[in-house]
Amino acid sequence: MDDIVMFSRSVEDHGRHLAQRLRRLQEFGLRASEEKSSFFQSELKFMGHTVSERGVSTNCEKIRAVSALPLPKAPKEVKSFQGMVGYYRRFIPNLADKLVPWTRLLRKGVKFVVTADMVDKFNGIKLALMHAPVLWYPDLRRQFVLTTDASGVAVGAVLSQVENGEDRPVAYASRKLTDAEIRNPPYRAGTFGGGMGSPAVPTIPVGQAIQSKNGSQTTGVG
């Protein structure tokens, strides 16, 4: 069985939730390893992330491994780097835009040449991971802010909520534009991020109040 993670808003609730889960395990003849279990924690590491009362952040040990990666010298190494940073894509603003020149090297028949701009983007991705923000837990009682933007090759979005007058990120997302989308000017491409079904947009609860921002435009939804 996979790991079991429980979240409670208070110590009292946690004790009650824990008793309920243990009873359910017992009912189905399942056991939990005492040596591998921890209870009443304010912070834990789970699936490459650090989860705490503040929010979700990257795992420092995993990020150190990524930051130590050398510059890719072959397509296989590019794929490996993409896979590692892609796992933390919701922490990195405009990741797709930074990866575009590297992705082009994976095309058949393309000569493997690394430019100074690609080196800058490679180092920029690692730097962004090393300084990745804590992603706040979404508060469904509050309005969300969806901010989208686009370059000539990719579209990005950040879902956030305002706390004490400051935007707190819930998740970042981005994707490469298709050839058809690239033919649109950037100010139009940015609107693709506002589509609820777009892969570039973090998941938003249906019916939730949203303030959508795209460049100088601001609209209300919900």
PyMOL commands that set and color helices and strands:
alter all, ss='L'
color gray80, all
select helices_A, chain A and resi 11-27+60-67+75-86+89-91+95-104+116-130+179-182+186-194
alter helices_A, ss='H'
color red, helices_A
select strands_A, chain A and resi 43-46+49-52+56-58+144-150+154-163+166-176+210-214+217-221
alter strands_A, ss='S'
color yellow, strands_A
deselect
rebuild
show_as cartoon
